[in-house]
Amino acid sequence: MMICVGGVCVPYTGVIAIAALALRWLAQKLADRDMLPQWIADKLQLAKASKKSVESSDAAATTAATAGTATTTKTSKIHVLEDEDDFTMATAATTSTDQYVVAKFTATWCKPCHRIQPVYAELSGMHKGTFFTVDVDDFDELASKYKVSMMPTFIILHDQQVKSTYAGSDEAQLRTFFRESGIPLDQ
C-alpha cells in the first residue's frame, strides 16, 4: 500500500521514518535557537550549531584532507554568515576594487556540502577575497536572490555582480571553477 501526496508516493511503512527525520530536523532547528529544553536535546544527542568563523576547524580539515600530497595550503578564511548585512557590506566593498566575494550556499543536512568543505577551505586559503558559508535554511531570501537551486552552490561576486556560479561537489570541477574565475592568488 502506498501513500501519495502531490505526485510523491511513499510506502506506508516509510511514513514513520520520514516523520522521524522531519521531527529530528525540527528539534535541531529548535535546539539551535535555544528553544528546546536541554534535557530533550541531550536525549536526542543534538549538538547546538556553532555560528562562529570556521577558520580553525576548516584548517584542520584541510590539513587532514591534503595529508600525503605536495600541496601547501594557507589557513582558511571562511566566515559562517550570521547576519545578511555582513554579506551586503562585503559585496559592496567589491565595487571599483580588485576584491572578490565567494559564497558557498549549503545546509547542515547536505552531505555533499560537508564532503567538499575541506577543498573549499583549501581554496579560500590560496586566493584573495572574502569567503562565506551561507546556510540556505537560515538565509533563504539570499539563496533566492542568487537563484540557488541545489547545494552546494558556489557564487563568485565582483563589482557587486555575479561573476560565475558552480553548483556541485566535484573536487576537480571546483578547482577548475576557482582557477578559471580570475580570483587572484594570495601570495
N, C-alpha and C positions, 0 to 999 in steps of 0.2 A: 504494500500500500504506500502511496506517495502523497505528499502534501505539496501542492503547487500554489505559489504566490507570484503573480506578475511574471510568469514565464520561467520562474526558477522552481524546479521540483527537487524535493529532498525526501529520502525515505523517512518514514515516521520514526524509525529508530535513531535517526540522526538529529532529530529536533532537540533532544536533551543535550547532546554535545554542543550544538550550535548555541543553545540558550546559555550553557555554562560558559562558553567562550565570551558571549556578549556580556554576561554578568561580571566575569573577571575583568574585561576591558573597562566596564563602568566602575568597578571597585578600584582599579588602578587610577583612573581619572579622579575619582573622589579622594583617594589617598594622596595624589599629587597636589591637590588643593586643600589638604588638611581638613577635609570634610568627612572622613571616615574614622570611626573610633580606632585608636591604636591597637586594641586587642583583636579587632577584626582583621586589620592589616597584618598583624603578626600571625594570626591563624592562617590567612591566605598566602603568607610569605611574600607580601608585596613590599617592594623597596620604593621609597619615595624618589622620584626622578630628580636628578640634580640639574639645576638651570644655570650652572656656572660655566665659565670658559672650560673647554675640554683639552687645554693645552697639554697637561701632564699625562692624562690617560691616552690621548692620541699619540703623543711622542713615544710612550711605552709600547703602544700597539704597533706603531710604525717600526720601531726597533725590532719587535718580535716578528713582524711580517717580512722584514727585509733581512733577517739574520741569515748569514751564509751568502749574501750577494755582495757585489762590489759597490753597490750604490751607497753614497753617503748622503744622509738627509739632515736637514736642519730641524729645529724644533717647530712643531705645528703651531699655527697661529689662528686656529679656527675658534670662532666665538659662537656659542649657542644663543640664538636670538631670544631675548627676553622681552624686548619692547620694540614695536614696529618703528618707533621714532629713531632708534639706533640705526636701523636699516635705511630709513629715509635720509638720515644725515650722512651716512656713508655713501649712498648713491649720489647725493647732491654734491659731495666732495669730488666726484669724478668729472665734473664739468670743468673744461679748459685746463685739465691736468693730465698727467700720464698715470692716473690712478684707476685701478680696476676693482670691482666688487664681484666676488664669486659666491653664489649661494647654492647650497645643496639642500633641496627640498626632500624631506624624509619623514618617517614616522617611527615611533617607538616599537611598533609591531612589525615593521618591514625588515625581514631577514636579509634580503639583498643589500639594503641600505647599511646594515651593520657589517656585512661582509666587505663592502667596498670602502668603508670608513678609513682603514689604515692607509690605503692608497691615496685617498683624498687628503689625509693628514700629511703624508709624504710630499705630495704635490704642492700643498699650501706652504710647506717649509722651503720649497725650492723656488717659488715665484713671488713677485711683489704683488701687493694688493691687500684687500680686506676680505677675509673669508668667514662665511657664516654657515651654520647649520640651522635650517628652518623647519620646525615641526609643523606639518600641514594640519594636524589636529588642533594645534593652538593658534595658528595663523592662516586659517582657511581663506580669508579675504585676500591675503597676499599671494597665496597659491593660485587663487582665481585670477588675480590681476596678471600674473605671469603665465597663465594658461597651463598650469601643471596638471597633467592628466595621469601620470604614472610616477612611481618612485623607485629609485631615486632619480631626480631630475637636477641637473647642474646648469646654472644660468650664469653667464658672464655679462656684466654690465660695464659699460664705459661711456662717458659723457651722457649719463642718465638714460641710455638706450640699451636694449638687449643686443649684445654683440653676437652671441652664439648660445646655443642650447644643446645639451646632450641628455637624453633620457635612457637610463640603463645602468647595469652594474658590471659591464665587461671591463676588466682592468686595462687591457691593451687599447680598447677604444677610448677609455677615459684618458689615458696617457696621450694618445693621438689628439684628442679633443683639446687638451691643455697645450700641447706642442703647437698646434695649428691656430690657437686662439690669439696669439700675439701678446700674451701677458709676458712682460719682461721677467727674466730670471733674477732672483735675489742673490746678488753676489757679494 
